Amino acid sequence: MFTAVIVACQIALPTDCLTIIDNRGPYETTARCEVRVIEMVTDLSAFWMKQKLGMAYRSIECVEGEVHVGTPT
């Protein structure tokens, strides 16, 4: 099982980062997880552009197993 996890940081303050964990998964295959990661990146990028938030992706990955809020990635 694989969970989609994204870490994004503010461009102006690179130490101010968010960890975004998909709440639809986990997925049985990495291929399905990767499709979900692309959906998440597309949606997040559109949202941040609309809000005029300068964000940069530090990590975009499918992590093996379930990942929960507060769990180190």
N, C-alpha and C positions, 0 to 999 in steps of 0.2 A: 504494500500500500504506500502511496506517495501523497504528500501534501504540498500545495503551492505556497511558497513563502517569498515575500518581496521585502527588501530593506531599501528605503529611500531617505535621502537627507536633503535638507535645505541647501541650496547653492550658496547663499550668503552666510550660512552658519553650518558648515559640514559636520559638526559634532551633534547637531540636532536632527536625529533620525527617527523614522517610524518603522516598525516591523508590522507588515500587513500579512495576516495569515488567512488563507481561504477557509471559509466556513461551509463550503459545499462538499468538500472532499472528506476523507482521503479517496484517492483514485487507485484502481487496481493496476494500472500501467503507467509508466513514465510518459508514454505518448499522450494519454488522456490528460495527465497532469500538465504537460507542456502546452496543450491547447488551452487549458484553463489559465495558465500563467499569461499567455498572450492576451486573452480576454481581459484579465485584470490590468495588465500594463496599458492596454488601449483605453479602458475606462478611467484609470487613474490619471493618465496623461491628459485626457480630455478635461477631466475635472480640474486638475491643477492649472491647466492653461486658462480655463474659464475663470478661475479664481485669481489668476495672475500670481500663482505661487511658483517660484523657481525651485524645482525639485530635481534631484539627480538620483538615478538608481545605483545603489551600491551592490546589491545582490538580487538576482532573480533566479530562483531555483525550485526544484522539486526535491523535497526532503523525504527520505524514507521513513515511514511510520506516521503516526498522528502527531501533530504539533498543536499545543494548546497555549493560550495566552499565559505568559509568565514562564514558559518553558524555553530554556536557552536553545538557539538554533545553531 
